[in-house]
């Protein structure tokens, strides 16, 4: 039986969280979360990111798109990192708003985006990456664990989160 073709690697574009493409994807992300948020956990609370938190070297926000797209291509996902403080070892960055449109999931682009964000965090000097998520997002939790993230105590008071993860980036 022939192997199915692998999806091409995505392209990334660094943008402001106030860019029209960012706002469209973030709005879709928040709408998606709102519609699928577990009723027993109450109402989903939308919080748009603060632009200054995602500017190098304190952070970055990326759009994800098709490699064969035009300059005005439709972007299909987004995600960012922001510095949230320091640990005893050094800078701690947080992964935020990692999301792909449903029709593009399963290509490995979420993993590629997470790896790109980790690469950029390392370039900014991060020694630790953290993130929060909701247990209802099973695929996201599986992605984070398979990428080396481990459970950790809550580091924030995000009312939408039920799970917190960390990954040490310290070099041996």
Phi, psi and omega per residue, in radians:
X1 nan 2.227 -3.102
X2 -1.197 2.568 3.093
X3 -1.260 2.553 3.068
X4 -1.309 2.527 -3.112
X5 -1.116 2.517 3.110
X6 -1.447 2.585 3.116
X7 -1.215 2.481 3.082
X8 -1.147 2.733 3.092
X9 -1.129 2.494 3.120
X10 -1.323 2.897 2.990
X11 -1.858 2.663 -3.137
X12 -2.087 2.497 3.087
X13 -2.266 2.148 3.112
X14 -1.392 2.185 -3.086
X15 -2.484 2.956 2.993
X16 -1.357 2.629 3.068
X17 -1.202 -0.172 3.096
X18 -1.676 -0.029 3.076
X19 -1.070 2.559 -3.109
X20 -0.981 -0.725 3.114
X21 -1.126 -0.720 3.089
X22 -1.071 -0.840 -3.110
X23 -1.080 -0.683 3.122
X24 -1.123 -0.784 -3.130
X25 -1.222 -0.707 3.106
X26 -1.114 -0.683 3.102
X27 -1.110 -0.745 3.097
X28 -1.125 -0.721 3.110
X29 -1.047 -0.882 -3.115
X30 -1.132 -0.644 3.095
X31 -1.128 -0.764 3.101
X32 -1.046 -0.811 -3.138
X33 -1.147 -0.718 -3.138
X34 -1.068 -0.748 -3.076
X35 -1.288 -0.393 -3.099
X36 -1.952 0.081 -3.093
X37 -1.187 2.350 -3.123
X38 -1.028 2.142 -3.090
X39 -0.979 -0.681 -3.106
X40 -1.151 -0.214 3.116
X41 -1.689 0.081 3.127
X42 1.584 -2.727 -3.107
X43 -1.584 2.447 3.054
X44 -1.206 2.398 3.136
X45 -1.907 2.043 -3.137
X46 -1.473 2.287 3.063
X47 -2.380 1.848 3.095
X48 -1.210 2.519 -3.110
X49 -1.190 2.655 3.081
X50 -1.476 2.190 -3.028
X51 -0.958 -0.768 -3.089
X52 -1.112 -0.387 -3.140
X53 -1.286 -0.279 -3.034
X54 -2.055 0.600 3.085
X55 -1.970 2.309 3.133
X56 -1.000 2.496 0.062
X57 -1.633 0.186 -3.112
X58 -1.526 -0.209 3.132
X59 3.039 3.131 3.123
X60 -2.778 2.606 3.065
X61 -2.199 2.297 -3.063
X62 -2.117 2.514 2.930
X63 -1.782 2.614 -3.128
X64 -2.018 2.350 -3.139
X65 -2.558 3.075 3.117
X66 -1.240 2.406 3.129
X67 -1.173 -0.401 -3.122
X68 -1.681 0.187 -3.097
X69 -1.233 2.823 3.075
X70 -1.437 2.960 3.094
X71 -0.975 -0.501 3.116
X72 -1.747 0.429 -3.047
X73 -0.980 2.796 3.052
X74 -1.394 2.168 3.085
X75 -1.482 2.470 -2.986
X76 -1.996 -0.007 -3.132
X77 -2.944 3.021 -3.105
X78 -2.732 2.945 3.055
X79 3.071 2.773 -3.130
X80 -2.620 3.007 2.988
X81 -2.305 2.637 3.061
X82 -2.540 2.541 3.102
X83 -1.321 2.261 -3.126
X84 -2.078 0.168 3.100
X85 2.422 -2.849 -3.085
X86 -2.239 2.648 2.964
X87 -1.842 -3.131 3.082
X88 -1.074 -0.468 -3.104
X89 -1.538 -0.385 -3.111
X90 2.610 -2.727 -2.991
X91 -1.215 2.396 3.084
X92 -1.975 2.225 3.092
X93 -2.034 2.662 -3.132
X94 -2.055 2.357 3.030
X95 -1.449 2.297 -3.121
X96 -2.339 2.527 2.929
X97 0.980 0.663 3.064
X98 -1.319 2.027 -3.034
X99 -2.704 2.476 3.025
X100 -2.201 2.526 3.057
X101 -1.023 2.477 -3.071
X102 -0.896 -0.667 -3.109
X103 -1.202 -0.208 -3.121
X104 -1.882 0.003 -3.138
X105 -1.267 2.680 3.141
X106 1.620 -0.014 3.133
X107 -1.598 -0.158 -3.056
X108 1.559 0.120 -3.089
X109 -1.309 -0.488 3.037
X110 -1.100 -0.756 3.096
X111 -1.114 -0.739 3.129
X112 -1.110 -0.723 3.117
X113 -1.139 -0.780 3.115
X114 -1.055 -0.743 3.112
X115 -1.114 -0.698 3.118
X116 -1.149 -0.713 3.107
X117 -1.138 -0.702 3.082
X118 -1.097 -0.746 3.118
X119 -1.031 -0.772 -3.132
X120 -1.203 -0.654 3.085
X121 -1.068 -0.762 3.091
X122 -1.044 -0.747 3.140
X123 -1.098 -0.529 3.079
X124 -1.402 -0.097 3.119
X125 1.700 0.246 -3.134
X126 -1.154 2.462 3.013
X127 -1.915 -0.157 3.133
X128 -2.621 2.446 3.000
X129 -2.017 2.406 3.063
X130 -2.256 2.822 3.045
X131 -2.811 2.785 3.030
X132 -2.156 2.716 3.136
X133 -2.699 -3.116 3.126
X134 -1.992 2.453 -3.117
X135 -1.008 -0.433 3.130
X136 -1.196 -0.291 3.114
X137 -1.619 1.234 -3.029
X138 -1.050 -0.739 -3.126
X139 -1.126 -0.665 3.113
X140 -1.124 -0.802 3.118
X141 -1.037 -0.721 3.116
X142 -1.128 -0.716 3.096
X143 -1.049 -0.856 -3.092
X144 -1.086 -0.777 3.134
X145 -1.109 -0.732 -3.130
X146 -1.219 -0.328 3.111
X147 -1.596 0.112 3.057
X148 1.724 0.101 3.089
X149 -1.384 2.537 3.133
X150 -2.144 2.668 3.050
X151 -0.987 2.527 3.055
X152 -2.550 2.866 3.076
X153 -1.133 2.718 3.099
X154 -0.974 2.339 3.095
X155 -1.918 -0.038 3.118
X156 -2.556 -3.137 -3.134
X157 -2.014 0.630 3.136
X158 -1.051 2.028 -3.092
X159 -1.221 -0.246 3.126
X160 -1.544 -0.225 -3.021
X161 -1.599 2.547 3.005
X162 -2.188 -0.254 -3.095
X163 -2.362 2.457 3.122
X164 -2.222 2.444 -3.097
X165 -2.296 2.733 3.056
X166 -2.461 2.709 3.043
X167 -2.477 2.194 3.081
X168 -1.336 2.328 3.093
X169 -1.899 0.082 -3.124
X170 -1.038 2.376 -3.139
X171 -1.506 2.480 3.119
X172 -1.353 nan nan
